[in-house]
Amino acid sequence: MNWGHKIVITFVVFAAIIISMVVISMRQDVSLVAPDYYKQEIAYTEQMNKLQNTKSLGDNAPQIKYDHAKRHFVITSKEFLEGELHFYRPSDSSKDIKVGLSLEGEPKTVDASNMISGLWKVKLSWAKAGKSYFTEKNIVI
C-alpha cells in the first residue's frame, strides 16, 4: 500500500468519525429545565421579594419535611395557608407534580410512594393579605 492510499483511508476514517459525532449530537435531548425558563428568569426579582416576605415570617413560615419511613411529605403551618405545592424534578421535568394546597392548622401529607428516587425541589407558593410568599426545599428521596 502506497502513501496515497493511506491518505485516502485517513480522510475516510476522519469523515466517518465526524459524521458519527454529528449523528450522536443530533440525538441528544437539549430541552431547557423548564419550558418557560426565560419567563421565569425575567420574574427573578419578584421571586426574591417573595423569599424575603417568607423570611420575615420567621417561625410562622410553613415547614416542609420528608418522612423516609412512611415515604410522604409533611407540610405544616401555624396559620391558614392556601397555595400551590410544586414537586420539581431537575433531571426530568416530565416527572414534575403540582398540587393545590390548603392548610388550616393541621399538617398536610402528600404521598411520595409513586415518586422516583433522587433529588426533588419542593416549592411552596402562596399569597396572604396582598403579599406573595415562596419557600423551596431540596429533598432527596
C-alpha positions in Angstrom: 0.0 0.0 0.0 1.5 3.3 -1.0 1.2 6.7 0.8 -1.7 7.9 -1.5 -3.9 5.1 -0.3 -3.0 5.8 3.4 -4.0 9.5 3.0 -7.4 8.5 1.4 -8.1 5.9 4.2 -7.2 8.6 6.8 -9.7 11.1 5.3 -12.4 8.4 5.1 -11.9 7.4 8.7 -11.9 11.1 9.8 -15.1 11.8 7.8 -16.8 8.7 9.4 -15.8 9.9 12.9 -17.2 13.4 12.2 -20.5 12.0 10.8 -20.8 9.7 13.8 -20.3 12.7 16.2 -23.0 14.7 14.3 -25.5 11.9 14.5 -24.8 11.3 18.2 -25.2 15.1 18.9 -28.5 15.3 17.0 -30.0 12.6 19.1 -29.2 14.3 22.5 -32.1 16.0 24.4 -31.3 19.7 24.7 -34.5 20.8 26.3 -34.4 23.5 28.9 -35.0 22.7 32.6 -38.4 24.4 32.4 -40.5 25.2 29.3 -40.9 28.8 30.4 -37.3 29.2 31.7 -36.8 32.6 30.1 -40.1 33.9 31.5 -39.1 32.7 35.0 -35.7 34.4 34.7 -37.3 37.7 33.9 -39.5 37.4 37.1 -36.5 36.7 39.3 -36.7 40.0 41.2 -40.3 39.2 42.1 -39.2 35.8 43.3 -36.6 37.3 45.6 -39.3 39.6 47.0 -41.4 36.5 47.8 -38.5 34.8 49.5 -37.9 38.0 51.6 -41.5 38.0 52.6 -41.2 34.4 53.7 -38.1 35.2 55.8 -40.0 38.0 57.5 -42.5 35.4 58.8 -39.8 33.8 61.0 -41.2 30.8 63.0 -44.6 31.3 61.4 -43.3 30.2 58.0 -44.6 26.8 56.8 -42.3 23.8 57.2 -41.7 21.1 54.6 -40.3 17.8 55.7 -40.0 14.3 54.2 -40.6 11.2 56.3 -38.4 8.5 54.8 -40.0 5.7 56.7 -43.6 6.4 55.5 -42.5 7.9 52.1 -44.5 11.0 52.3 -44.1 14.8 52.6 -45.4 16.6 55.6 -46.3 20.3 55.3 -47.1 22.2 58.4 -48.2 25.8 59.0 -49.2 27.7 62.2 -51.6 29.9 60.1 -54.2 29.3 57.4 -52.4 28.8 54.1 -53.8 28.3 50.6 -51.4 28.0 47.7 -49.6 25.6 45.3 -47.1 22.9 46.0 -44.7 22.1 43.1 -42.6 19.0 43.2 -39.8 19.8 40.7 -37.5 17.1 39.3 -34.4 18.9 37.9 -33.3 15.9 35.9 -36.6 15.3 34.2 -39.3 18.0 34.0 -41.9 15.5 32.8 -41.9 14.0 36.3 -42.9 17.3 37.9 -46.1 17.3 40.1 -48.2 20.3 41.0 -50.7 20.1 43.9 -53.1 22.6 45.2 -52.6 23.1 49.0 -54.9 24.3 51.7 -53.7 24.1 55.4 -55.9 25.0 58.3 -53.7 24.3 61.3 -53.4 20.5 60.7 -50.4 19.1 58.9 -50.9 18.1 55.3 -49.3 14.9 53.9 -48.5 14.2 50.3 -47.8 10.6 49.3 -44.4 10.2 47.6 -44.5 6.4 47.1 -45.0 6.9 43.3 -42.1 9.4 43.0 -38.8 8.0 41.7 -35.8 8.2 43.9 -33.4 11.1 43.6 -33.3 14.9 44.1 -36.6 16.8 44.3 -37.1 20.5 44.8 -40.3 21.1 46.7 -41.6 24.6 46.0 -44.4 26.2 48.0 -46.0 29.4 46.9 -49.0 31.2 48.5 -50.5 34.7 49.0 -51.9 36.3 52.1 -53.1 39.8 52.8 -51.9 41.1 49.4 -48.4 39.7 49.8 -46.9 36.8 47.9 -44.7 34.2 49.6 -42.4 31.4 48.4 -40.3 28.8 50.0 -38.2 26.0 48.5 -36.5 22.9 49.9 -34.3 20.3 48.3 -35.1 16.8 49.4 -33.6 13.5 48.3 -36.0 10.6 48.2 
